Amino acid sequence: MTIVNQGVDFIIDHLFETLTVDMIADHCCFSRYYYHRLFKSVTGESIYGFIKRLRLETAAFKLIKFPHLSITYIAAELGYSSSNFSVLFKIHYGLSPSRFRSCPRLPLEPGSKLVLERIRNLQKNKPEALLSRMDRQISFKEIPDINLMYQRFKGCYQDLPHVWQVFCEKMERLFPGFPVEYYGISYDDPLIAGENRCLYDLCANVPRTVKVREENFRKIPAGSYLCYYFDGHVRELGRIYNDLFGVWMPHRGYITGPGLCFERYHPATEGGNIVMDICVPVLSGIRAQIQK
């Protein structure tokens, strides 16, 4: 599984670039034929099918959450011409990108339709009170490289509290007496991928002097990040993510940039709240270039 995760990480890190099976197999030090079979046996998808799905789900996310982005811009970002993008998108979702944006066809779970309607309403009617509250929670920071050991989870985000508990207990056993910093990397929006198909990495920034065999490692690259300070109950996180990406960022003129969105956890509080920074690589100041 670790070898497949290396390939998945490579794909995610280079999703907007030209990717081939040879490149991914070489990165993992296997022949293309063996690695392709291994990848499909673990993920249930071919490498090209996996890449195409991730790109189209990224496009669907931006069509919904960033209404000021033009379809041409989204297609070009993913390496497609407008015509090729429209064809591939319609095959995958059954709707053209423009039709999907106005009336998305998604694997909606109970309650998701109400979430989507709320996002749409807040996008159309500028919610000054909400934006002002979020302004006070947001800062911009230069973050250095972060080397992480991680455990990959696929499923429903609501199941993560128990998974986190088990992961933290494991880290305490592996690194007794060492200060371990915890991070989370969310790869999927439940509105797009479906609630039970979300990919998430539980991560620990462990001491560099300690070597652990047969574990997954990855790096969050240094860069400028928008950081939202969250102090609240875990059940509030879904709303905060939707407000940040679907409301605050488009209203304030930001879009996601290259890189990983991640959570940087603070020490637990006595009240039981989760305290974290939600860190997002962003682009700004390009609204005039990307209007519909």
C-alpha positions as CSV (number, residue, x, y, z in Angstrom):
1,M,0.0,0.0,0.0
2,T,2.9,2.4,0.8
3,I,4.1,2.1,-2.8
4,V,0.7,2.9,-4.2
5,N,0.4,5.9,-1.9
6,Q,3.7,7.1,-3.3
7,G,2.2,7.1,-6.7
8,V,-1.0,8.8,-5.5
9,D,1.1,11.5,-3.8
10,F,3.1,12.1,-7.0
11,I,-0.1,12.4,-9.0
12,I,-1.7,14.8,-6.6
13,D,1.5,16.9,-6.4
14,H,1.7,17.1,-10.2
15,L,-2.0,17.0,-11.1
16,F,-1.9,20.2,-13.2
17,E,1.2,18.9,-15.2
18,T,1.6,16.4,-18.0
19,L,1.6,12.9,-16.4
20,T,2.4,9.5,-17.8
21,V,2.4,6.0,-16.4
22,D,6.1,5.8,-17.1
23,M,6.8,8.9,-15.0
24,I,4.8,7.6,-12.0
25,A,6.2,4.1,-12.2
26,D,9.8,5.5,-12.5
27,H,9.1,7.7,-9.4
28,C,8.1,4.6,-7.5
29,C,11.1,2.5,-8.9
30,F,8.9,-0.1,-10.7
31,S,8.3,-1.1,-14.3
32,R,5.2,0.6,-15.9
33,Y,3.5,-2.8,-16.4
34,Y,3.9,-4.1,-12.9
35,Y,3.1,-0.7,-11.2
36,H,0.0,-0.2,-13.3
37,R,-1.3,-3.6,-12.3
38,L,-0.5,-3.0,-8.7
39,F,-2.1,0.5,-8.7
40,K,-5.3,-0.8,-10.2
41,S,-5.5,-3.8,-7.8
42,V,-5.3,-1.5,-4.8
43,T,-7.4,1.5,-6.0
44,G,-9.8,-0.2,-8.4
45,E,-8.9,2.4,-11.0
46,S,-6.3,2.6,-13.8
47,I,-3.7,5.3,-13.4
48,Y,-5.1,7.3,-16.3
49,G,-8.7,6.9,-15.0
50,F,-7.6,8.0,-11.5
51,I,-5.8,11.1,-13.0
52,K,-8.9,12.0,-15.1
53,R,-11.3,11.6,-12.2
54,L,-9.2,13.8,-9.9
55,R,-8.9,16.5,-12.6
56,L,-12.6,16.5,-13.3
57,E,-13.5,16.5,-9.6
58,T,-11.2,19.5,-9.1
59,A,-13.0,21.2,-12.0
60,A,-16.4,20.5,-10.5
61,F,-15.2,21.8,-7.1
62,K,-14.1,25.1,-8.7
63,L,-17.2,25.4,-10.9
64,I,-19.3,25.3,-7.7
65,K,-17.1,27.1,-5.1
66,F,-15.6,29.8,-7.4
67,P,-18.4,31.2,-9.5
68,H,-16.2,34.1,-10.8
69,L,-13.8,31.6,-12.5
70,S,-14.3,31.2,-16.2
71,I,-14.7,27.7,-17.6
72,T,-11.8,28.5,-20.0
73,Y,-9.6,29.3,-17.0
74,I,-10.5,26.1,-15.2
75,A,-9.9,24.0,-18.3
76,A,-6.5,25.6,-19.0
77,E,-5.4,25.1,-15.4
78,L,-6.0,21.4,-15.7
79,G,-4.2,21.2,-19.1
80,Y,-7.3,20.9,-21.3
81,S,-8.5,23.0,-24.2
82,S,-12.1,24.3,-23.7
83,S,-13.6,21.9,-26.2
84,N,-11.8,18.8,-24.9
85,F,-12.6,19.7,-21.3
86,S,-16.3,20.2,-22.1
87,V,-16.5,16.7,-23.8
88,L,-14.7,14.9,-21.0
89,F,-16.7,16.7,-18.3
90,K,-20.0,15.9,-19.9
91,I,-19.0,12.2,-20.3
92,H,-18.1,12.1,-16.5
93,Y,-21.0,14.2,-15.1
94,G,-23.7,14.0,-17.8
95,L,-23.8,17.8,-18.1
96,S,-21.8,20.4,-19.8
97,P,-19.6,22.5,-17.4
98,S,-21.9,25.6,-17.8
99,R,-25.0,23.5,-17.1
100,F,-23.3,21.8,-14.2
101,R,-22.4,25.2,-12.7
102,S,-26.0,26.3,-12.8
103,C,-27.6,23.0,-11.8
104,P,-25.0,20.5,-10.6
105,R,-25.6,16.8,-10.8
106,L,-23.7,15.4,-7.7
107,P,-23.7,12.3,-5.6
108,L,-25.7,14.3,-3.0
109,E,-26.3,12.7,0.4
110,P,-29.1,13.6,2.7
111,G,-28.8,17.2,3.7
112,S,-26.2,18.0,1.0
113,K,-28.8,19.8,-1.2
114,L,-29.5,22.2,1.6
115,V,-25.7,22.8,2.0
116,L,-25.4,23.6,-1.7
117,E,-28.4,25.9,-1.7
118,R,-26.9,27.8,1.3
119,I,-23.6,28.3,-0.5
120,R,-25.4,29.5,-3.6
121,N,-27.4,32.0,-1.6
122,L,-24.4,33.4,0.2
123,Q,-22.5,33.7,-3.1
124,K,-25.3,35.8,-4.7
125,N,-26.1,37.9,-1.6
126,K,-23.0,39.3,-0.1
127,P,-23.1,38.4,3.6
128,E,-21.2,41.2,5.2
129,A,-21.5,40.0,8.8
130,L,-20.2,36.6,7.9
131,L,-17.4,38.0,5.8
132,S,-16.3,40.4,8.6
133,R,-16.3,37.5,11.2
134,M,-14.1,35.4,8.9
135,D,-11.8,38.4,8.2
136,R,-10.9,38.4,11.9
137,Q,-10.0,34.7,11.8
138,I,-7.8,34.9,8.7
139,S,-4.1,35.8,8.4
140,F,-1.5,35.2,5.8
141,K,1.7,33.3,6.7
142,E,4.9,32.1,5.2
143,I,5.2,28.5,6.1
144,P,8.5,26.5,5.6
145,D,8.7,22.9,4.3
146,I,7.0,20.4,6.6
147,N,8.1,16.8,6.5
148,L,5.3,14.5,7.6
149,M,4.6,10.8,8.4
150,Y,1.1,10.0,7.5
151,Q,-1.7,7.4,7.6
152,R,-4.2,7.5,4.7
153,F,-7.9,7.3,5.3
154,K,-10.7,6.9,2.8
155,G,-14.3,7.2,3.9
156,C,-16.6,9.6,5.7
157,Y,-15.0,12.6,7.4
158,Q,-17.5,12.1,10.3
159,D,-15.6,8.9,11.2
160,L,-12.3,10.8,11.6
161,P,-12.4,11.5,15.4
162,H,-12.0,7.8,16.2
163,V,-9.4,7.3,13.6
164,W,-7.5,10.3,14.9
165,Q,-7.6,8.9,18.5
166,V,-6.0,5.6,17.3
167,F,-3.4,7.5,15.2
168,C,-2.4,9.7,18.1
169,E,-2.0,6.7,20.4
170,K,0.2,5.1,17.8
171,M,2.4,8.2,17.6
172,E,2.7,8.3,21.4
173,R,3.9,4.6,21.4
174,L,6.4,5.2,18.5
175,F,7.8,8.5,19.9
176,P,7.5,8.4,23.7
177,G,8.7,11.7,25.2
178,F,9.0,13.5,21.8
179,P,6.9,16.5,21.0
180,V,4.8,15.5,18.0
181,E,2.9,18.1,15.9
182,Y,-0.2,16.9,14.2
183,Y,-1.5,17.9,10.7
184,G,-4.4,16.8,8.5
185,I,-4.6,16.9,4.7
186,S,-8.1,16.9,3.2
187,Y,-8.2,16.0,-0.5
188,D,-11.9,15.8,-1.3
189,D,-15.1,17.8,-0.9
190,P,-17.9,15.5,0.2
191,L,-20.3,17.4,-2.1
192,I,-18.2,16.4,-5.1
193,A,-16.7,13.0,-4.2
194,G,-19.6,11.8,-2.1
195,E,-19.5,11.5,1.7
196,N,-18.1,8.0,1.9
197,R,-15.3,8.4,-0.7
198,C,-13.2,11.2,0.8
199,L,-9.4,10.9,1.0
200,Y,-7.7,12.3,4.1
201,D,-4.2,12.0,5.5
202,L,-3.6,12.0,9.3
203,C,-0.1,13.4,9.7
204,A,2.6,13.8,12.3
205,N,5.7,16.0,12.1
206,V,8.0,13.6,13.9
207,P,11.6,14.1,15.0
208,R,14.0,13.8,12.1
209,T,16.5,11.8,14.1
210,V,14.0,8.9,14.4
211,K,13.7,6.4,11.6
212,V,10.5,4.4,11.1
213,R,10.3,1.6,8.5
214,E,7.4,0.9,6.3
215,E,5.6,4.2,6.9
216,N,4.3,6.8,4.5
217,F,6.1,10.1,4.2
218,R,5.4,13.3,2.3
219,K,6.3,17.0,2.4
220,I,4.2,20.1,2.4
221,P,6.1,22.6,0.4
222,A,7.1,26.0,1.7
223,G,4.9,28.9,0.5
224,S,2.5,31.6,1.3
225,Y,-0.8,30.3,2.9
226,L,-4.1,31.8,3.9
227,C,-4.6,30.6,7.5
228,Y,-8.1,30.4,9.1
229,Y,-8.0,30.0,12.8
230,F,-10.6,27.6,14.0
231,D,-11.6,27.0,17.6
232,G,-14.8,25.0,17.8
233,H,-16.6,21.6,17.7
234,V,-15.7,19.1,15.0
235,R,-19.3,19.2,13.7
236,E,-18.8,22.8,12.7
237,L,-15.9,22.1,10.4
238,G,-17.9,21.2,7.3
239,R,-19.7,24.6,7.4
240,I,-16.4,26.4,8.0
241,Y,-14.8,24.8,5.0
242,N,-17.8,25.6,2.8
243,D,-17.9,29.2,4.0
244,L,-14.1,29.6,3.5
245,F,-13.9,28.2,0.0
246,G,-17.4,28.9,-1.4
247,V,-18.1,32.3,0.2
248,W,-15.2,34.1,1.7
249,M,-12.6,33.4,-1.0
250,P,-14.7,34.3,-4.0
251,H,-16.1,37.4,-2.4
252,R,-12.6,38.5,-1.3
253,G,-11.1,37.7,-4.7
254,Y,-9.0,34.7,-3.9
255,I,-8.8,31.2,-5.5
256,T,-6.8,28.1,-4.5
257,G,-3.3,28.0,-5.8
258,P,-1.0,25.0,-6.4
259,G,-0.2,23.0,-3.4
260,L,-2.0,21.2,-0.5
261,C,-4.7,22.5,1.8
262,F,-3.9,21.3,5.2
263,E,-4.9,21.5,8.9
264,R,-2.3,22.4,11.5
265,Y,-3.5,21.4,15.0
266,H,-2.9,23.3,18.2
267,P,-2.7,21.5,21.6
268,A,-6.1,20.3,22.8
269,T,-8.1,22.6,25.0
270,E,-9.9,21.8,28.3
271,G,-13.3,22.5,26.8
272,G,-12.9,19.8,24.2
273,N,-12.9,22.1,21.2
274,I,-10.6,21.4,18.2
275,V,-8.1,24.3,17.7
276,M,-6.4,24.4,14.3
277,D,-5.2,26.6,11.4
278,I,-6.8,25.7,8.1
279,C,-4.0,26.5,5.7
280,V,-4.8,27.1,2.0
281,P,-2.3,28.0,-0.8
282,V,-4.0,30.9,-2.6
283,L,-3.8,33.2,-5.6
284,S,-5.1,36.7,-5.5
285,G,-5.5,39.9,-7.6
286,I,-6.5,38.2,-10.8
287,R,-10.3,38.7,-10.7
288,A,-10.3,40.8,-13.8
289,Q,-8.6,38.1,-15.8
290,I,-10.9,35.2,-14.8
291,Q,-14.4,36.6,-15.0
292,K,-17.0,34.6,-16.9
